[in-house]
Amino acid sequence: MKDVRKTVRLAVLAAAVILIIVGIRENGFREVMSRAVMICLDCIGIG
């Protein structure tokens, strides 16, 4: 049982790292940040 948990944990970690790298390569960070800024500006009544 302990080996299964370790394997699943490593698989999830590997998937997360791969998806982060893909997001960075696709400029996902800029899109997320621009949307987050617009949402925050709308919340405080500026945007």
DOMARMI-434281 format. One record per atom (N, C-alpha, C): residue number from 1; residue in one letter; atom name; x, y, z. Coordinates in nm, 4 decimals, always signed. Example, Ala and Ser with C-alpha at 12.3 -4.5 7.8 and 13.67 -1.06 7.14 Angstrom:
2
NODE  nr rest atom        X        Y        Z
NODE   1    a    N  +1.3190  -0.5690  +0.7800
NODE   1    a   CA  +1.2300  -0.4500  +0.7800
NODE   1    a    C  +1.3200  -0.3300  +0.7800
NODE   2    s    N  +1.2850  -0.2250  +0.7080
NODE   2    s   CA  +1.3670  -0.1060  +0.7140
NODE   2    s    C  +1.2900  +0.0030  +0.7870
This chain:
47
NODE  nr rest atom        X        Y        Z
NODE   1    m    N  +0.0828  -0.1204  +0.0000
NODE   1    m   CA  +0.0000  +0.0000  +0.0000
NODE   1    m    C  +0.0864  +0.1256  +0.0000
NODE   2    k    N  +0.1964  +0.1219  +0.0713
NODE   2    k   CA  +0.2839  +0.2380  +0.0779
NODE   2    k    C  +0.3487  +0.2661  -0.0581
NODE   3    d    N  +0.3809  +0.1602  -0.1323
NODE   3    d   CA  +0.4408  +0.1777  -0.2644
NODE   3    d    C  +0.3419  +0.2397  -0.3628
NODE   4    v    N  +0.2148  +0.2022  -0.3503
NODE   4    v   CA  +0.1125  +0.2571  -0.4392
NODE   4    v    C  +0.0973  +0.4071  -0.4135
NODE   5    r    N  +0.0950  +0.4472  -0.2875
NODE   5    r   CA  +0.0835  +0.5893  -0.2545
NODE   5    r    C  +0.2026  +0.6674  -0.3074
NODE   6    k    N  +0.3209  +0.6099  -0.2939
NODE   6    k   CA  +0.4418  +0.6776  -0.3421
NODE   6    k    C  +0.4381  +0.6927  -0.4939
NODE   7    t    N  +0.3935  +0.5886  -0.5628
NODE   7    t   CA  +0.3847  +0.5927  -0.7086
NODE   7    t    C  +0.2823  +0.6959  -0.7543
NODE   8    v    N  +0.1670  +0.6988  -0.6889
NODE   8    v   CA  +0.0628  +0.7959  -0.7249
NODE   8    v    C  +0.1121  +0.9361  -0.6970
NODE   9    r    N  +0.1789  +0.9553  -0.5847
NODE   9    r   CA  +0.2312  +1.0877  -0.5494
NODE   9    r    C  +0.3326  +1.1356  -0.6537
NODE  10    l    N  +0.4201  +1.0476  -0.6960
NODE  10    l   CA  +0.5191  +1.0852  -0.7981
NODE  10    l    C  +0.4542  +1.1125  -0.9332
NODE  11    a    N  +0.3506  +1.0355  -0.9669
NODE  11    a   CA  +0.2809  +1.0565  -1.0941
NODE  11    a    C  +0.2094  +1.1917  -1.0947
NODE  12    v    N  +0.1460  +1.2271  -0.9837
NODE  12    v   CA  +0.0783  +1.3567  -0.9747
NODE  12    v    C  +0.1797  +1.4696  -0.9807
NODE  13    l    N  +0.2916  +1.4538  -0.9127
NODE  13    l   CA  +0.3971  +1.5553  -0.9165
NODE  13    l    C  +0.4507  +1.5730  -1.0582
NODE  14    a    N  +0.4754  +1.4633  -1.1269
NODE  14    a   CA  +0.5253  +1.4700  -1.2640
NODE  14    a    C  +0.4242  +1.5381  -1.3558
NODE  15    a    N  +0.2960  +1.5041  -1.3402
NODE  15    a   CA  +0.1923  +1.5672  -1.4221
NODE  15    a    C  +0.1850  +1.7167  -1.3950
NODE  16    a    N  +0.1968  +1.7562  -1.2681
NODE  16    a   CA  +0.1923  +1.8980  -1.2329
NODE  16    a    C  +0.3090  +1.9732  -1.2950
NODE  17    v    N  +0.4274  +1.9159  -1.2876
NODE  17    v   CA  +0.5455  +1.9815  -1.3448
NODE  17    v    C  +0.5301  +1.9956  -1.4963
NODE  18    i    N  +0.4821  +1.8918  -1.5614
NODE  18    i   CA  +0.4632  +1.8964  -1.7068
NODE  18    i    C  +0.3606  +2.0036  -1.7434
NODE  19    l    N  +0.2499  +2.0105  -1.6701
NODE  19    l   CA  +0.1474  +2.1100  -1.7016
NODE  19    l    C  +0.1947  +2.2517  -1.6733
NODE  20    i    N  +0.2757  +2.2706  -1.5709
NODE  20    i   CA  +0.3327  +2.4029  -1.5440
NODE  20    i    C  +0.4239  +2.4445  -1.6577
NODE  21    i    N  +0.5075  +2.3534  -1.7047
NODE  21    i   CA  +0.5990  +2.3845  -1.8153
NODE  21    i    C  +0.5209  +2.4177  -1.9418
NODE  22    v    N  +0.4178  +2.3412  -1.9712
NODE  22    v   CA  +0.3351  +2.3686  -2.0897
NODE  22    v    C  +0.2681  +2.5056  -2.0762
NODE  23    g    N  +0.2176  +2.5374  -1.9579
NODE  23    g   CA  +0.1543  +2.6671  -1.9356
NODE  23    g    C  +0.2507  +2.7821  -1.9555
NODE  24    i    N  +0.3732  +2.7660  -1.9079
NODE  24    i   CA  +0.4740  +2.8706  -1.9249
NODE  24    i    C  +0.5089  +2.8875  -2.0721
NODE  25    r    N  +0.5242  +2.7774  -2.1426
NODE  25    r   CA  +0.5597  +2.7849  -2.2847
NODE  25    r    C  +0.4479  +2.8461  -2.3688
NODE  26    e    N  +0.3238  +2.8311  -2.3258
NODE  26    e   CA  +0.2088  +2.8843  -2.4005
NODE  26    e    C  +0.1694  +3.0247  -2.3539
NODE  27    n    N  +0.2528  +3.0880  -2.2714
NODE  27    n   CA  +0.2255  +3.2210  -2.2159
NODE  27    n    C  +0.0956  +3.2245  -2.1368
NODE  28    g    N  +0.0625  +3.1159  -2.0701
NODE  28    g   CA  -0.0572  +3.1101  -1.9882
NODE  28    g    C  -0.0496  +3.2029  -1.8686
NODE  29    f    N  +0.0705  +3.2253  -1.8179
NODE  29    f   CA  +0.0886  +3.3120  -1.7016
NODE  29    f    C  +0.0404  +3.4527  -1.7314
NODE  30    r    N  +0.0754  +3.5047  -1.8466
NODE  30    r   CA  +0.0342  +3.6412  -1.8825
NODE  30    r    C  -0.1173  +3.6521  -1.8938
NODE  31    e    N  -0.1791  +3.5522  -1.9531
NODE  31    e   CA  -0.3247  +3.5551  -1.9686
NODE  31    e    C  -0.3942  +3.5480  -1.8332
NODE  32    v    N  -0.3473  +3.4612  -1.7469
NODE  32    v   CA  -0.4067  +3.4490  -1.6135
NODE  32    v    C  -0.3886  +3.5780  -1.5351
NODE  33    m    N  -0.2697  +3.6348  -1.5400
NODE  33    m   CA  -0.2444  +3.7580  -1.4659
NODE  33    m    C  -0.3280  +3.8738  -1.5192
NODE  34    s    N  -0.3420  +3.8850  -1.6507
NODE  34    s   CA  -0.4213  +3.9950  -1.7061
NODE  34    s    C  -0.5680  +3.9817  -1.6665
NODE  35    r    N  -0.6181  +3.8602  -1.6659
NODE  35    r   CA  -0.7572  +3.8400  -1.6233
NODE  35    r    C  -0.7727  +3.8675  -1.4742
NODE  36    a    N  -0.6757  +3.8263  -1.3955
NODE  36    a   CA  -0.6823  +3.8488  -1.2507
NODE  36    a    C  -0.6808  +3.9987  -1.2195
NODE  37    v    N  -0.5989  +4.0740  -1.2909
NODE  37    v   CA  -0.5930  +4.2184  -1.2689
NODE  37    v    C  -0.7257  +4.2830  -1.3051
NODE  38    m    N  -0.7851  +4.2410  -1.4156
NODE  38    m   CA  -0.9122  +4.2990  -1.4563
NODE  38    m    C  -1.0222  +4.2651  -1.3563
NODE  39    i    N  -1.0231  +4.1438  -1.3054
NODE  39    i   CA  -1.1246  +4.1056  -1.2061
NODE  39    i    C  -1.1060  +4.1887  -1.0801
NODE  40    c    N  -0.9826  +4.2059  -1.0356
NODE  40    c   CA  -0.9573  +4.2845  -0.9143
NODE  40    c    C  -0.9973  +4.4305  -0.9351
NODE  41    l    N  -0.9673  +4.4842  -1.0507
NODE  41    l   CA  -1.0054  +4.6219  -1.0780
NODE  41    l    C  -1.1565  +4.6379  -1.0821
NODE  42    d    N  -1.2264  +4.5386  -1.1359
NODE  42    d   CA  -1.3727  +4.5428  -1.1366
NODE  42    d    C  -1.4276  +4.5356  -0.9951
NODE  43    c    N  -1.3651  +4.4572  -0.9105
NODE  43    c   CA  -1.4141  +4.4417  -0.7723
NODE  43    c    C  -1.4049  +4.5711  -0.6938
NODE  44    i    N  -1.3012  +4.6499  -0.7178
NODE  44    i   CA  -1.2872  +4.7733  -0.6414
NODE  44    i    C  -1.3486  +4.8933  -0.7149
NODE  45    g    N  -1.4064  +4.8700  -0.8316
NODE  45    g   CA  -1.4812  +4.9727  -0.9007
NODE  45    g    C  -1.3994  +5.0603  -0.9935
NODE  46    i    N  -1.2771  +5.0209  -1.0258
NODE  46    i   CA  -1.1954  +5.1030  -1.1166
NODE  46    i    C  -1.2143  +5.0592  -1.2610
NODE  47    g    N  -1.2253  +4.9298  -1.2843
NODE  47    g   CA  -1.2292  +4.8766  -1.4208
NODE  47    g    C  -1.3636  +4.8735  -1.4722
